[in-house]
Amino acid sequence: MKKQKNKNQQKQAEKKEQTTQTESNLTRWHTILGDMLEKLLSPVNITVETDFPVMSKPPRGDILLIRRDTPQWTRQQLELLPDGIRDTKA
């Protein structure tokens, strides 16, 4: 059980790292456009902001994810799953 938990934590860390790498490789077009507009508009007293928080907290969702670590559900796994989930083809 402990080994499984460590494996899941490792997967989550890898996914977070991939997301961070992807985000760092993106061209921040809004920043480039914002810089150009700021140069154009600031002399006439117009403020341009490129990074403005639109929410006080990051969005969250209440979900429960059950994912098997095997290619197919095993008999032992199926016995532990609740009705409705056990009977799906997911």
HUSULFEN-V857309 format. One record per residue. N is the residue number from 1. RES is the residue in one letter. OMEGA is omega in radians with two decimals (none if undefined). BURIAL is I if it has 16 or more other C-alpha atoms within 10 Angstrom, else O. Layout:
n = (N & N)
res = (RES & RES)
omega = (OMEGA & OMEGA)
burial = (BURIAL & BURIAL)
This chain:
n = (1 & 2 & 3 & 4 & 5 & 6 & 7 & 8 & 9 & 10 & 11 & 12 & 13 & 14 & 15 & 16 & 17 & 18 & 19 & 20 & 21 & 22 & 23 & 24 & 25 & 26 & 27 & 28 & 29 & 30 & 31 & 32 & 33 & 34 & 35 & 36 & 37 & 38 & 39 & 40 & 41 & 42 & 43 & 44 & 45 & 46 & 47 & 48 & 49 & 50 & 51 & 52 & 53 & 54 & 55 & 56 & 57 & 58 & 59 & 60 & 61 & 62 & 63 & 64 & 65 & 66 & 67 & 68 & 69 & 70 & 71 & 72 & 73 & 74 & 75 & 76 & 77 & 78 & 79 & 80 & 81 & 82 & 83 & 84 & 85 & 86 & 87 & 88 & 89 & 90)
res = (M & K & K & Q & K & N & K & N & Q & Q & K & Q & A & E & K & K & E & Q & T & T & Q & T & E & S & N & L & T & R & W & H & T & I & L & G & D & M & L & E & K & L & L & S & P & V & N & I & T & V & E & T & D & F & P & V & M & S & K & P & P & R & G & D & I & L & L & I & R & R & D & T & P & Q & W & T & R & Q & Q & L & E & L & L & P & D & G & I & R & D & T & K & A)
omega = (3.14 & 3.12 & 3.12 & 3.14 & 3.11 & 3.13 & 3.12 & 3.11 & 3.12 & 3.11 & 3.14 & 3.13 & 3.12 & 3.14 & 3.12 & 3.12 & 3.11 & 3.12 & 3.13 & 3.12 & 3.13 & -3.14 & -3.12 & 3.13 & -3.12 & 3.02 & -3.12 & -3.07 & -3.12 & 3.11 & 3.12 & 3.12 & 3.12 & 3.11 & 3.13 & 3.14 & 3.11 & 3.10 & -3.13 & -2.95 & -3.11 & 3.09 & 3.12 & 3.04 & 3.01 & -3.13 & 3.09 & 3.09 & -3.11 & 3.11 & -3.07 & -3.13 & 3.13 & 3.11 & 3.12 & 3.11 & 3.08 & 3.13 & 3.13 & 3.07 & 3.07 & 3.14 & 3.01 & -3.09 & 3.07 & -3.08 & 3.12 & 3.09 & 3.13 & -3.12 & 3.14 & 3.04 & 3.06 & 3.12 & -3.14 & 3.10 & -3.12 & 3.13 & -3.10 & -3.13 & 3.10 & 3.06 & -3.14 & 3.06 & -3.13 & -3.03 & -3.13 & 3.13 & -3.10 & none)
burial = (O & O & O & O & O & O & O & O & O & O & O & O & O & O & O & O & O & O & O & O & O & O & O & O & O & O & O & O & O & O & O & O & O & I & O & O & O & I & O & O & O & O & O & O & O & O & O & I & O & O & O & O & O & O & O & O & O & O & O & O & O & O & O & O & O & O & O & O & O & O & O & O & O & O & O & O & O & O & O & O & O & O & O & O & O & O & O & O & O & O)
